[in-house]
Structure formats: structure tokens, C-alpha cells
């Protein structure tokens, strides 16, 4: 055997030995239960059931606060304290060690029924100067109810509580509907000061079709100013057949939203049985619901015609079947858990933990899960780089806040 032949044989042997090792670099998918719609196929490779990362950090979970009212959202104040909303209609400020202050005065009345209540909260981009906050809530109206957004000035006091002043409802999702499901809702400020407002399509068969109707605010993402006006550059401004605040359409029930490191909006919305979706909503685009979706009705029947793709509708970047039931979302740009840098963190109600989506070129490369044995309603990255998860109990009960760090 010549030296050349020997070298070639050695190279082929090395490649053969290396191939299985490369194949074993990624782990199996985190989700291994059978799908609700086994005949549906993803539109592209990696659109669902991505593998787990080759190496996953060991995560330590510690309780920061417990025996809190039924919380819906959390936001960090600049001094490290936590501002939380309770679904029944109260706001509290928690000290960094998790001790809640008295209820904040001046919160408007909310419709705390079914899936409704006091929902998301966000600080104004200029909060340090203005003290302004924004919050979404389900509001009772003469002709039904709907998701509304208010702004206010938060004035903390020496007792750990405070009050809201200059409270204004700046935006109302219209039309109203007499139901108690699918209010959404998350709030996220873009780098240009635009406020993205995500809502639901109210669930029932009669109103949910309005997710495809630009005259209706059901099943949409809105992009507004801090005063509640349509943001300049919105795709439907000037059209008589559309609400000018609309950014994108064809959504089901959006309870997860965040801004990535490039200033772009990302969302995760609830699907039916199967069909939870990760999207990067873009101006004027249609995300399909209820005409196009993965998953099936809760009855097991197809949704509409059972279509998973159609011209002029967008495919989700990623979907889950069975569902994780997403709520709360954060983009991780901290340093405390370097393995998660650039990943999306999504709270799972049904999956009962935090779902970590590792991204590359706007695609999910790996899906990692951190089991917490609790329904996760919100996820935030703290000023210390740790991840804070808000738990809830189905149907109400108390909440806890869990701090996740690298063990």
C-alpha cells in the first residue's frame, strides 16, 4: 500500500469514525409526545421539534417571593425592585428580596373574569425622567368588553407602596365583545419608541374570523405612540377599510412578546390543540388564523379546512404540537448564563417551565426546557442577569417568583 493510499484510507476511517460523533452532538427533541395532528408536516426543516443543545447549563432555581396574589406580569424598576400586576386588579412593588409592599392606589377597575383582568405592564422608555408606566387590562364596556391600554405616572411612597396619577386609557381594542376569553395581551416598546400591543381574537367561532378583517381589532398586533395614536409608518394608514393602528393580522391569542437585540418584535401565540407559534411579525403581513394553522380544534376536528399553508400568509418561524401554552417572553442578553446569550425565553403554562429557544439566522436551532413543575405566566431578565419566572396556579391561587441562575 502506497503512502498516498494509506493516507486516504486513514482519512476515510477518521471521517467514518467522526460521523457518528457529529450526529450525536445534538440531543433528541425536548418534546417527544405524539402530535395532535400527526398528518401535518412542517413547511421546512427545523420548524418544529428542534433538537436539544449538545450541552445545557445546570440551572439553579430559588424562590424569591411566595404567597403572592395571582400575578400576571412582572417588570423591573431601575433600582432593582419589581413591579407586578395581580390579575384581580392590584399592582404591588416588591423589594429586591421579594417582600411585597401594599397595593398601589389609583389602579382603574378591571374586568377580572375568565381570562381577563389586569394584564401586562411596561415602563416608558423615559421612565427615569417621567415615572410613566403602561398597562393592559380587560375593560367592561356598555356593549361588551375588550382589551384596553392605559398610561399613568407611578409615584412610590416610603412604605413600599405608592399611587398612580394622571391615569389615561390611551387605546381600546375594538369592537367590544361579550366574552371572557382571549384578551391577550403583552406590551413591548421598540427602539423607535413605538408601543406594540398584542391582543387576542376572543376565541369564539363568531368573533375569531375577524382576525382576518382589517376593520376589526380582534386578532391583531397594534403599533401605537405613547399617546395611543397610530405610529408613523404603519402599513394600513390612509386606508378606509382598515384600522390605522394595526401592524399585523391573523393572530389567535398573543400572550408572549419581546424585542430582540436588533430592535425587532418577536411573539409567541397560543394555538388550538397544537399550533403554538413563534413569529417575527412584520408590517402588514398575515399570519393566517383561523384560516391557516397547525394543530386541531379542541374537539379534535380540523380547524376550518385543516390548511397549514396558503399563499399570502406567513409560516411560523417555529411551532409546537402538542402545545407549551406560552405566556411571557424575554430576549436573553445577560451574562449570568452565557449559554443562553441571544436566546428567547418563553414561559410555558402547560409545559410547566421555561422554554429556551436558541436562534441562528432567525431560525430555531435548539430547543431547551427548564422544568419548574409550575405554570409560568411571565419571564423577565433581571438587572443581575438572572432569569425571573412568575408562576401561577390554574384557576387562581397564589403565585411565586423563581430566580434562575447557572448552578
Helices and strands as residue ranges (DSSP letters): H 3-23, E 59-68, E 71-76, E 82-86, E 90-94, E 118-123, H 127-130, E 132-141, E 144-156, E 162-172, E 187-189, E 195-198, H 205-208, G 209-212, E 220-224, E 246-249, E 253-259, E 265-270, E 276-279, E 318-320, E 326-331, G 338-340, E 344-348, E 353-360, E 363-371, E 375-381, E 387-392, E 399-406
